[in-house]
Amino acid sequence: MGQCGGAVAWPVPTAASFPPTLRLLSRDSPTGQHRAVLSRCPQQGHELLEVTGLPHIQAQWRGYSASTGQWVLWFWCADADPHPLRCGAAVGAATVWTSRRWGSMGRSTQRVGPLPHNPAHNTGEGGMASGFCLPGTQLWLCQAGLWHPLTVPGPFACLAWSHSETQLLYVAERSRPKRWAPCAWDVPGAARPDKEQFVYHEDWGEALSTRSVPVLCALDLESSSLSVLEGIPEHLSPGQALWSPGDHGVVFVGWWHEPFRLGLSACSNRRSGIFHLDLSSRSCELLSAEHGAAFSPRLSPDGRRLLYLEGDVGGPHRQCLRLCMLTWQTRQTVTVLDVVQEPTEGESFAGLFTEVLPLRCWAADSQRVVLSTPQRSRTDLLLVDTEAATVTNLTAGQHHSTGPAVGAVTAAPVPVPPTVVSQVVAVLPPAGQELPLCWVPVEDTPIVPAVTWKTLTVRPPCSGQSPAVHSECPGDPAVPGCCLGTRDPRDGGYRGRGPGVGGSDLGMWPLPFTGDTAPMVPISPVNYRGSLGFGQASISSLLSRVGEQDVADTQLAVEQALHSEPLDPHRLALLAGSHGAFIALHLLTHEPKRYRACALRSPVSNLPALLGTSDIPDWRYTSLGLPYSFERVPHAEEVATMLLRSPIAQVQTPVLLCVGARDRRVSPTQAVELYRVLRARGVPVRLLWYPQGGHALAGVEMEADVFKNCAQWLLQHVGLP
C-alpha cells in the first residue's frame, strides 16, 4: 500500500469487493426523488451511508469502526467501477481531497488543502471523517479530535432529509482520542500517555453500551460540507432529530445525563425534553415541560404543528403516555390525549403505550394522526383527530392485532395468533368517513392451518381495586388450548406485555395428550395486572406488589384455563424471560408439583444483587413502592425485603437457562448463581451462554438456537418425544 503526501493510496476495487450489508435506516426525501440508506457491514463492523437519486452518480460514504479508525469514501459512476477516494486525517486543520470525473474512461485525483505529515494520520487515529459525493465532485473531509460512528439503531437514531432536500441530519457518537499502546512511555523520547486514558466513561446501558455522548451532524449536499451542530447544552444527549420549518433550525429530543446515566433502552421514564436549535444564533430552546419525559417529535405536513409523546419521570419504565401538540408560531402546547387511569368496560380507548410515533403519522390534512398502540389484549391501529381530541379504532372488531403503522395511509396487521402474517394498505378517507376502511393485501400470505384463538377474562378476588387479568386463547378444534396475552411481532412466540421493565414475558405450555393425532402445544402468555394496555392504574397497582400480585394473577389465570379448557393439568411447563422469568421462578416455588419443566431467558432471581449490576437500579426501589433518587444507597431493611421477594430459594423443577454475556439489564451472573444453586441441590439444570447476546438475545442465529433448545427441553421433561 503506497503513500502519497502522507495519505494512504487505496487500491481500486470492483463492485464485487463490497461485502454484504445490513440495512439499518432508510429515508425517502419529501418529494420521493432521493433516498438515504444507512447500513452496517457485520463482517467489518462499519457503517455505510448511501444516497441515491442524485444525477448520474450513486454516492456511498463508508465509515470504519473505532478499532481501525479508517474511513473510505466510494462512489459509483453510471459507467464505471467503484473508485476509492484517498483517506487521511489532519491535526488542527481540515484536509480536503476532490476527485473529478473527466470521462467514461478516465479520472484525475487532486488533493486540495494542507496535510501535515504524521504516521498516525494514515489510519485516521483520533479523527472524525465523513464524506459524500455530488455530480462531478466527491469530497472527503477529516477534522481532528472527533470520530463519529453512526448511532443506529436505538432511541437516539435518526436520518432526516431537510425540506429543501439538500441536507441530511443524523446522530453520531463523539469519539475520544485513541489510547496509547501499553508501556509507550518506556520508549526514549516517546510522549507521555494521556492522563484520561483510564478514566471511566458512562454509557446508556443495555443495547447502548457504545453510546455515551451523541452529537448531531448535518451533511450539506450542495455546499459539500459536513458539520457537527453546535449550541446543544453539555448536560444533554441529543437524538430523534428533524428539521424545523424552513430548515432554519433543528428539533431534537434531549436526554439529561446528569448526575449519571441510567439505562435508556425500553425506558420511556427518563427525563427528556423537546428542544429547538436555531442554526443561525446557536440558541437552544426547550419546547416541552421542564421536568417531563418527552420524545418522538413529529412535524405536520404544513409545518404548523409539532406532535410528541410525553410521560412522567421515574416510576415504571413503560407507562401510559400523553399525546401533546405544539403550535409552532405561538409555542402554545395542548394535551390532545391525556393519561387514561382506568378505562371503563364500555370505553374503547385504554390509553397510549407506544414507544414511538410512526415517522409519517400525520395525514395530509395536518389534522389527523395514525398510530398503533397496545389496547387491552391486542395492538390496534388508532386514528386521532388532533383538533377534536377524538380517537377512532381502525381495527376494532377485526380478528387480528396490528403491527406498527408505516404511515398515515398504511398499516401492517398481524393476527393473534399467527394464522396470517401479512402487510395490507388502505387509503384514509376524508374526516368523518374513515370507517370502514378497505384493506388491500400487499402480498399473498399462506394461512397457518388448525389454529384458533379466543380471549379469556380472569377476575382476581380484589377485582374492585384494579382491572381484571385478560387473556387470549389459541388452539384447534381437536385440541383446545389457551393463550393469555398477545403476540409480539418481534419473535416467534406469544408475549404478555408485562410491566414497564422492558421485555417482560411469560408463557404457560399446557401440553395435552388426547386422540391419535399429533398434539399441538397451546402457548399461554398472561397479561397480569401491571401489564401495558389496560390503563395507568393497572401498571401502578403492581408497585410494591412485585413478586406477589403478578404471581397470584398468573397462577389464577392458569387455574381458570385448566378449568375451562380440556387440558392435561399434569403436563404444564413454563417459558419466560426477564421479569416473566422472575414470575416463573416464583410459580415453581409456590407450586412445585404443578409444573414439569421451565425454560428461562435472562432471568431475574436475586433482586438485591441487581442494585450494583443492572443499568436500571431505580426499578429495584420502584418495584417495592420506594422512592428513588440518584444519591440513594440501600438500607439493610430494604435489602432484606428484596431478598425475601427473590425466588432463588426453593426451586425443584428442571430449569433451562439462556443468557447473554453482554446483558446490561439483568446481569448473566443471576443465571450463573441460580445454576450453581440448582446443581448443588441435584435439580436438573442446563445453562446456555451466548457470548454476543444482550438482554433480548436478539439475532437470527441466537433466537433460533434459543427457541430450539427451549422447545427440546420442555418436550423432554413433560414426556413428549
C-alpha positions in Angstrom: 0.0 0.0 0.0 1.7 3.2 -1.2 1.5 6.7 0.3 1.0 10.0 -1.4 1.8 13.1 0.6 1.0 11.5 3.9 -2.2 9.9 2.6 -3.0 6.3 2.0 -3.4 5.3 -1.6 -6.1 2.7 -1.7 -6.4 0.1 -4.4 -9.3 0.3 -6.8 -11.9 -2.4 -6.1 -14.6 -3.9 -8.2 -18.3 -3.9 -7.4 -17.9 -7.4 -6.1 -15.4 -6.1 -3.5 -18.2 -4.8 -1.3 -19.3 -7.2 1.4 -23.0 -7.7 2.2 -24.5 -5.1 4.5 -27.4 -4.9 6.9 -29.9 -2.1 6.3 -30.5 -0.1 9.5 -32.4 3.0 8.4 -33.9 4.1 5.1 -35.5 7.5 4.5 -37.0 8.9 1.3 -36.8 12.7 0.7 -40.0 14.7 1.0 -40.7 14.5 -2.8 -39.6 10.9 -3.0 -36.9 11.7 -5.6 -34.0 10.8 -3.4 -33.3 8.1 -0.8 -30.7 7.9 2.0 -29.9 4.4 3.4 -27.8 3.6 6.5 -26.3 0.2 6.5 -23.8 -1.8 8.5 -21.3 -4.4 7.4 -21.4 -7.2 10.1 -18.1 -8.6 8.9 -16.1 -5.4 9.2 -18.1 -3.6 11.8 -18.5 -0.3 9.9 -21.5 1.8 8.8 -22.3 2.9 5.3 -24.4 5.9 4.2 -25.8 5.6 0.7 -27.5 8.5 -1.1 -29.4 7.6 -4.3 -31.3 9.6 -6.8 -28.5 12.2 -7.4 -28.0 12.8 -11.1 -25.7 10.3 -12.8 -24.0 9.3 -9.5 -24.8 7.0 -6.7 -22.9 8.2 -3.6 -21.7 6.0 -0.8 -20.0 7.0 2.4 -18.2 4.3 4.3 -17.1 4.8 7.9 -14.8 2.3 9.5 -15.1 1.3 13.2 -13.1 2.8 16.0 -10.8 -0.3 16.1 -9.3 0.7 12.8 -10.0 4.4 12.7 -10.1 4.3 8.9 -12.8 5.8 6.7 -13.1 5.4 3.0 -15.5 7.1 0.5 -16.6 5.1 -2.5 -18.8 6.2 -5.4 -20.3 4.6 -8.4 -20.5 6.4 -11.7 -23.0 5.4 -14.3 -20.4 3.9 -16.5 -17.5 2.9 -14.2 -16.5 0.6 -11.4 -16.3 1.8 -7.8 -13.4 4.1 -7.1 -12.0 4.8 -3.6 -11.2 8.3 -2.5 -7.9 8.7 -0.7 -8.1 8.6 3.1 -6.3 10.7 5.7 -6.6 12.8 8.8 -5.3 16.1 10.0 -4.5 17.6 13.3 -5.6 21.1 14.0 -6.8 21.7 10.4 -9.1 20.3 7.8 -8.0 18.3 4.9 -9.9 18.1 1.6 -9.4 15.9 -1.4 -11.5 16.4 -4.5 -11.9 13.9 -7.3 -13.3 15.0 -10.7 -14.5 12.6 -13.4 -13.1 13.6 -16.8 -14.8 11.0 -18.8 -16.1 7.5 -19.0 -12.6 6.0 -19.1 -10.5 8.3 -17.0 -10.4 10.2 -13.7 -8.0 12.5 -12.0 -7.5 12.9 -8.3 -6.3 16.2 -6.8 -5.5 17.0 -3.2 -6.6 20.4 -2.0 -5.5 21.9 1.3 -2.7 21.2 3.8 -2.0 17.8 5.1 0.6 17.7 8.0 2.7 14.6 7.7 2.3 12.3 10.6 2.3 8.5 10.6 -0.7 8.4 12.8 -2.7 10.2 10.2 -2.5 7.3 7.8 -5.0 5.4 9.9 -7.2 8.3 10.9 -6.5 7.8 14.6 -8.5 10.1 16.8 -10.0 11.9 13.9 -13.5 12.5 12.6 -14.0 11.6 9.0 -17.1 11.9 6.8 -17.5 12.0 3.1 -20.1 12.2 0.3 -20.1 13.0 -3.4 -22.0 15.3 -5.7 -22.5 15.2 -9.5 -18.9 15.5 -10.8 -17.3 16.1 -7.4 -16.6 13.9 -4.5 -15.3 15.4 -1.2 -13.6 13.8 1.8 -13.4 15.8 5.0 -11.3 15.0 8.0 -11.2 17.0 11.2 -9.2 16.4 14.3 -10.5 15.3 17.7 -13.8 13.9 16.6 -14.6 10.5 15.2 -18.3 9.8 14.6 -19.6 6.3 14.1 -23.3 6.4 13.2 -25.7 5.9 16.0 -28.2 3.3 14.8 -30.4 1.7 15.8 -31.7 2.8 19.2 -33.6 5.7 20.8 -31.0 8.3 19.6 -31.1 7.2 15.9 -32.4 9.4 13.1 -31.8 10.1 9.5 -33.8 13.2 8.3 -33.9 15.0 5.0 -34.3 18.7 5.0 -37.4 20.2 3.4 -35.2 21.5 0.6 -33.8 18.1 0.1 -30.3 19.5 0.2 -29.2 18.3 3.6 -29.2 15.2 5.7 -29.4 15.1 9.5 -28.1 12.2 11.5 -26.9 11.3 15.0 -23.3 10.0 15.6 -21.2 9.3 18.6 -18.4 11.6 19.7 -15.2 9.7 19.9 -12.2 10.1 22.2 -8.5 10.0 21.4 -7.3 6.6 20.8 -5.5 5.1 23.7 -1.7 4.8 23.7 0.0 1.5 23.4 0.9 -0.1 26.7 4.4 1.0 28.0 4.8 3.6 25.3 6.4 5.9 28.0 9.3 3.3 28.3 10.5 4.3 24.8 13.1 7.0 24.9 11.7 10.3 23.6 8.1 8.9 23.4 5.3 11.2 24.5 3.7 10.5 27.9 0.3 8.8 27.7 -2.9 10.8 28.0 -4.0 11.3 31.6 -7.5 10.4 30.5 -6.6 7.0 29.3 -8.1 5.0 32.1 -11.0 7.4 33.0 -14.3 5.6 33.2 -16.9 6.9 30.7 -20.6 6.2 31.2 -22.9 4.8 28.6 -26.6 4.4 28.2 -26.9 0.8 29.3 -28.5 -2.2 27.7 -28.2 -2.3 23.9 -26.5 1.1 24.1 -23.1 0.2 25.6 -21.2 2.0 22.8 -23.3 5.2 23.1 -22.2 7.8 25.6 -22.0 11.3 24.0 -24.2 11.5 20.9 -23.8 14.5 18.6 -26.0 15.9 15.7 -24.3 16.0 12.3 -25.6 17.8 9.2 -24.5 16.7 5.7 -24.9 19.5 3.1 -25.2 18.1 -0.4 -25.0 21.5 -2.1 -22.0 23.1 -0.4 -20.1 19.9 0.0 -19.7 20.3 3.8 -20.3 18.3 6.9 -20.7 19.9 10.3 -21.3 18.9 13.9 -24.1 21.2 15.2 -23.1 23.4 18.0 -25.2 25.1 20.7 -26.6 22.0 22.3 -26.2 22.2 26.1 -23.5 19.9 27.6 -25.8 18.2 30.0 -28.0 16.8 27.2 -27.6 13.8 24.9 -29.4 14.6 21.6 -31.4 12.3 19.3 -34.5 11.8 17.2 -33.8 15.0 15.3 -35.7 16.6 12.5 -35.6 19.9 10.6 -37.7 22.7 11.7 -40.0 24.7 9.3 -37.9 26.4 6.7 -34.8 24.4 7.6 -33.7 27.3 9.9 -33.2 25.0 12.8 -33.4 21.5 14.2 -35.9 20.0 16.6 -34.5 17.2 18.7 -35.0 15.2 21.9 -32.5 15.9 24.6 -32.0 13.4 27.5 -30.5 14.7 30.7 -27.4 12.7 31.6 -26.5 14.3 34.9 -25.6 13.3 37.5 -25.2 10.0 35.7 -26.8 7.9 33.0 -29.5 5.2 33.6 -30.5 2.6 31.1 -32.5 4.1 28.3 -33.5 1.2 26.1 -37.2 0.4 26.6 -37.4 3.1 29.3 -39.8 6.0 28.5 -39.5 7.4 32.0 -36.1 9.1 31.7 -36.1 12.9 31.9 -36.0 14.3 28.4 -37.4 17.3 26.5 -38.2 18.5 23.0 -35.7 21.2 22.0 -35.3 23.6 19.1 -31.8 24.6 18.0 -31.6 27.8 15.9 -28.8 27.2 13.4 -28.0 30.9 12.9 -27.9 32.1 16.6 -27.0 28.6 18.0 -29.5 29.2 20.7 -31.4 26.2 22.2 -35.0 26.5 23.3 -36.9 24.0 25.4 -40.4 23.4 23.8 -41.8 20.8 26.2 -42.3 20.6 30.0 -39.2 21.3 32.2 -39.5 18.1 34.3 -41.1 15.6 31.9 -40.2 12.7 29.7 -40.9 13.9 26.1 -39.8 12.2 22.9 -40.8 11.2 19.4 -41.4 14.7 17.8 -43.4 14.7 14.5 -43.9 17.8 12.4 -47.2 18.2 10.5 -47.0 18.4 6.7 -47.9 22.1 6.7 -45.2 22.8 9.3 -47.6 24.4 11.8 -47.9 21.7 14.5 -45.4 19.6 16.3 -46.7 16.4 17.9 -44.9 14.4 20.5 -45.3 11.9 23.3 -44.9 12.8 27.0 -44.8 10.8 30.2 -43.7 11.2 33.8 -40.2 11.0 35.0 -39.5 8.0 37.3 -41.8 5.1 38.2 -42.3 2.1 35.9 -40.2 2.1 32.8 -43.2 1.9 30.5 -46.2 3.9 31.3 -49.4 5.4 29.8 -48.4 8.5 27.9 -49.9 11.8 26.9 -50.1 13.0 23.3 -49.1 16.6 23.1 -49.2 19.1 20.3 -47.4 22.4 20.0 -48.4 25.2 17.6 -45.1 26.3 16.0 -45.7 30.0 15.7 -47.2 30.7 19.1 -45.3 27.9 21.0 -48.6 27.0 22.8 -48.9 23.4 23.8 -52.2 21.4 24.3 -52.7 17.9 25.5 -54.6 16.0 22.7 -54.9 12.7 24.6 -54.3 12.5 28.4 -53.3 9.6 30.5 -56.1 7.1 31.0 -56.1 5.8 34.5 -58.7 3.1 34.4 -60.8 2.5 31.2 -64.4 1.6 31.9 -66.0 -1.5 30.4 -67.6 0.4 27.6 -64.7 2.7 26.9 -62.8 1.7 23.8 -59.7 3.7 24.3 -57.4 2.4 27.1 -54.5 4.9 26.7 -51.3 5.3 24.7 -48.5 2.8 25.4 -46.5 3.0 22.2 -42.7 3.6 22.3 -42.6 5.8 19.2 -44.9 7.5 16.8 -44.6 6.5 13.1 -42.4 8.8 11.1 -45.2 9.7 8.8 -48.0 9.5 11.3 -49.7 12.7 10.0 -52.4 12.6 7.4 -52.2 15.0 4.5 -54.7 17.3 6.1 -52.3 18.1 9.0 -55.2 17.4 11.4 -55.4 13.6 11.8 -52.8 11.2 13.1 -52.5 7.4 12.7 -50.6 5.3 15.2 -50.6 1.8 16.7 -50.6 1.0 20.5 -51.5 -1.8 22.8 -55.2 -1.8 23.7 -56.0 -4.4 26.3 -55.2 -7.8 24.9 -54.3 -6.6 21.4 -52.4 -4.0 19.5 -54.8 -1.7 17.5 -54.4 1.0 14.8 -55.9 4.3 16.1 -56.9 7.4 14.3 -56.5 10.6 16.4 -58.2 13.9 15.4 -55.9 16.4 17.0 -58.5 19.3 16.8 -61.5 17.4 18.2 -59.3 15.2 20.5 -61.1 12.1 19.5 -59.9 8.5 18.9 -61.2 6.1 16.3 -60.1 2.5 16.4 -59.5 1.5 12.8 -59.1 -2.2 13.6 -61.7 -2.7 16.3 -63.7 -5.9 15.8 -61.2 -7.4 13.4 -59.7 -10.8 14.3 -56.2 -9.6 14.2 -53.8 -7.4 16.1 -51.7 -4.8 14.2 -48.1 -4.1 13.9 -46.6 -0.6 13.7 -48.3 1.8 11.4 -46.0 2.6 8.5 -47.7 5.9 7.5 -50.9 7.8 7.6 -52.5 5.6 4.9 -50.8 2.2 5.7 -50.6 -0.3 8.4 -49.3 -3.8 9.0 -51.9 -6.0 10.6 -50.6 -9.1 12.5 -53.1 -11.6 13.6 -53.2 -13.2 17.0 -52.3 -16.0 16.9 -50.3 -16.1 13.7 -52.8 -17.6 11.4 -51.8 -15.0 8.9 -48.9 -12.5 9.0 -49.3 -10.1 6.1 -49.0 -6.5 5.0 -52.0 -4.6 3.9 -52.7 -1.0 2.9 -55.7 1.3 3.0 -56.4 4.8 1.7 -57.5 7.1 4.5 -60.9 8.6 3.6 -61.9 12.2 4.5 -62.5 13.2 8.1 -65.7 11.6 9.5 -65.8 8.9 6.8 -62.9 6.7 8.0 -64.9 3.5 8.8 -65.0 1.0 7.4 -61.5 1.0 5.8 -60.9 -1.0 2.7 -57.8 -3.1 3.3 -55.9 -4.2 0.3 -53.3 -7.1 0.7 -49.8 -6.2 -0.5 -48.8 -9.9 -0.9 -50.4 -13.3 -0.7 -49.7 -15.0 2.6 -50.4 -18.6 3.4 -52.6 -19.3 6.4 -51.3 -21.5 9.2 -53.9 -24.2 9.5 -55.7 -25.7 12.6 -55.1 -22.7 14.8 -57.9 -20.8 16.6 -57.9 -18.4 19.5 -60.2 -16.7 22.0 -59.9 -14.2 24.9 -60.4 -15.1 28.5 -61.1 -12.5 31.2 -59.8 -13.5 34.6 -61.1 -11.5 37.6 -59.0 -11.8 40.8 -60.7 -11.6 44.2 -59.7 -7.9 44.5 -61.2 -7.0 41.1 -62.7 -3.9 42.5 -59.3 -2.4 43.1 -57.7 -2.7 39.7 -58.5 -4.0 36.2 -59.0 -7.7 35.6 -56.4 -10.0 34.2 -57.0 -10.6 30.5 -56.1 -13.5 28.3 -56.4 -14.8 24.8 -56.6 -18.4 23.9 -55.5 -20.2 20.7 -56.0 -23.8 19.9 -57.5 -26.0 17.3 -60.9 -27.8 17.2 -59.4 -31.1 18.1 -57.0 -29.9 20.8 -58.3 -26.8 22.5 -55.8 -24.7 24.4 -55.4 -21.2 25.7 -53.2 -18.2 25.0 -53.3 -15.4 27.6 -51.9 -12.2 26.2 -50.9 -11.1 22.7 -48.4 -12.0 20.1 -45.2 -9.9 19.9 -44.3 -9.5 16.2 -40.6 -9.3 17.1 -40.4 -13.0 18.0 -42.0 -16.3 17.1 -44.0 -16.8 20.3 -46.7 -15.0 22.3 -45.9 -12.4 24.8 -47.7 -11.0 27.8 -46.8 -7.3 27.9 -45.8 -7.1 31.5 -44.9 -4.0 33.5 -42.6 -1.3 32.5 -39.4 -3.3 33.0 -38.5 -4.0 29.4 -39.2 -7.3 27.7 -41.3 -8.9 30.4 -42.9 -12.1 29.1 -44.4 -15.2 30.5 -45.9 -18.2 28.8 -47.5 -21.4 30.0 -47.4 -24.5 27.9 -50.4 -26.8 28.8 -49.5 -30.0 26.9 -52.5 -32.2 26.1 -52.3 -35.8 25.0 -55.7 -36.8 23.6 -56.6 -38.7 20.5 -54.3 -40.2 17.9 -53.4 -37.0 16.1 -50.1 -35.2 16.6 -50.5 -32.9 19.7 -50.5 -29.2 19.4 -48.9 -27.1 22.1 -51.0 -24.2 23.3 -48.9 -21.3 24.5 -50.4 -19.0 27.2 -48.8 -15.6 27.9 -50.5 -13.7 30.7 -51.5 -10.1 30.9 -51.4 -9.8 34.7 -52.3 -6.6 36.5 -49.4 -4.3 35.7 -49.3 -5.1 32.0 -49.4 -2.4 29.3 -52.7 -1.7 27.5 -55.1 -1.6 30.4 -54.7 2.0 31.8 -52.1 3.5 34.1 -53.9 2.3 37.2 -53.2 -1.3 36.2 -49.5 -0.5 35.9 -49.4 1.4 39.2 -51.2 -1.4 41.0 -48.1 -3.6 40.7 -45.7 -1.3 42.5 -44.9 -2.6 46.0 -46.6 -5.9 45.0 -44.0 -7.3 42.7 -43.5 -11.0 43.3 -46.9 -11.2 44.9 -49.7 -9.7 42.7 -48.2 -10.7 39.4 -47.5 -14.2 40.6 -51.0 -14.6 42.0 -52.7 -13.3 38.9 -50.7 -15.6 36.7 -51.5 -18.7 38.8 -55.2 -17.7 38.8 -55.1 -17.4 35.0 -53.6 -20.9 34.8 -56.2 -22.4 37.1 -59.1 -20.8 35.1 -57.6 -22.0 31.8 -57.3 -25.5 33.2 -60.9 -25.3 34.5 -62.4 -24.0 31.2 -60.3 -26.0 28.7 -59.7 -29.7 28.3 -56.0 -29.6 29.1 -53.8 -32.1 31.0 -53.1 -30.4 34.4 -50.2 -32.8 35.0 -48.2 -31.7 31.9 -47.6 -28.0 32.3 -44.4 -26.2 31.5 -43.3 -22.5 31.8 -41.5 -20.4 29.2 -40.5 -16.9 30.3 -37.9 -14.1 30.1 -36.7 -11.2 32.2 -39.4 -10.2 34.7 -41.6 -13.0 33.3 -38.8 -15.4 34.3 -38.9 -13.8 37.8 -42.7 -14.7 38.0 -42.0 -18.2 36.6 -39.4 -18.9 39.3 -42.0 -17.8 41.9 -44.5 -20.1 40.4 -42.1 -23.0 40.7 -41.5 -22.2 44.3 -45.2 -21.8 45.2 -46.4 -24.7 43.1 -43.5 -27.2 42.9 -45.7 -30.1 41.7 -47.8 -28.1 39.2 -45.1 -27.6 36.5 -43.0 -30.3 35.0 -40.3 -28.1 33.3 -39.2 -24.5 32.9 -37.2 -22.6 30.2 -36.0 -19.1 31.1 -34.3 -16.3 29.2 -32.3 -13.6 31.0 -33.9 -14.5 34.4 -34.2 -12.3 37.4 -33.6 -14.4 40.5 -31.8 -12.3 43.1 -33.1 -8.7 43.4 -30.5 -7.1 45.8 -27.7 -8.4 43.5 -29.1 -6.2 40.7 -28.5 -3.0 42.6 -24.9 -2.8 41.5 -25.1 -4.7 38.3 -28.2 -3.5 36.4 -28.4 -0.4 34.2 -31.8 0.3 35.8 -31.2 0.2 39.6 -34.1 2.6 40.1 -36.5 -0.3 39.3 -35.3 -2.2 42.4 -36.7 0.6 44.6 -39.7 1.5 42.4 -40.9 -2.1 42.3 -41.1 -2.1 46.1 -43.0 1.1 46.2 -40.0 3.1 47.4 -38.9 6.5 46.0 -35.7 6.6 44.0 -33.0 9.3 43.9 -29.6 9.3 42.3 -27.8 9.6 45.6 -29.7 6.8 47.3 -28.0 3.8 48.8 -29.9 0.8 50.1 -30.6 0.3 53.7 -30.4 -3.1 55.4 -34.2 -3.5 55.7 -34.7 -2.7 52.0 -32.1 -5.3 51.0 -33.8 -7.8 53.3 -37.2 -7.1 51.6 -35.6 -7.5 48.2 -34.1 -10.8 49.2 -37.5 -12.1 50.6 -39.0 -11.3 47.2 -36.3 -13.2 45.3 -37.4 -16.6 44.0 -34.0 -18.3 44.2 -34.7 -20.3 47.4 -36.8 -23.5 46.8 -36.9 -24.3 43.1 -37.0 -28.1 42.4 -38.2 -28.2 38.8 -35.9 -28.9 35.8 -34.8 -25.5 34.5 -33.1 -24.4 31.3 -31.3 -21.0 31.5 -30.5 -18.9 28.4 -28.4 -15.8 29.0 -26.4 -13.2 27.0 -22.9 -12.4 28.2 -23.4 -8.7 27.3 -26.7 -8.3 29.1 -26.6 -5.0 31.0 -30.3 -5.1 32.1 -30.2 -8.4 34.1 -26.6 -9.5 34.8 -25.9 -13.0 33.5 -24.4 -13.7 36.9 -28.0 -14.0 38.1 -28.4 -17.2 36.0 -24.9 -18.4 37.0 -25.8 -18.2 40.7 -29.1 -20.0 40.1 -27.4 -22.6 38.0 -24.9 -23.3 40.9 -27.6 -23.5 43.5 -29.7 -26.0 41.4 -26.6 -28.1 40.6 -25.8 -28.3 44.3 -29.3 -29.5 45.1 -29.3 -32.1 42.3 -32.0 -30.4 40.3 -31.7 -30.9 36.5 -30.4 -27.7 35.1 -28.7 -26.5 31.9 -27.1 -23.1 31.2 -26.7 -21.7 27.6 -24.2 -18.9 27.4 -24.3 -16.6 24.4 -21.1 -14.5 24.2 -22.6 -11.9 21.9 -26.0 -11.8 23.4 -27.7 -9.0 25.2 -30.8 -8.9 27.3 -33.1 -9.7 24.4 -30.9 -12.5 22.9 -31.7 -10.9 19.5 -30.3 -12.1 16.2 -31.5 -14.8 13.8 -28.9 -17.4 14.8 -29.2 -16.8 18.5 -33.0 -16.7 18.5 -33.2 -19.9 16.5 -30.9 -21.7 18.9 -32.8 -20.4 22.0 -36.1 -21.5 20.5 -34.8 -24.9 19.5 -33.3 -25.6 22.9 -36.3 -24.3 24.9 -38.7 -26.5 22.9 -36.5 -29.6 23.2 -36.1 -29.0 27.0 -39.8 -28.6 27.6 -40.8 -31.5 25.5 -38.2 -33.7 27.0 -39.3 -33.1 30.6 -43.0 -33.3 30.0 -42.7 -36.7 28.2 -43.2 -35.7 24.6 -40.9 -37.4 22.1 
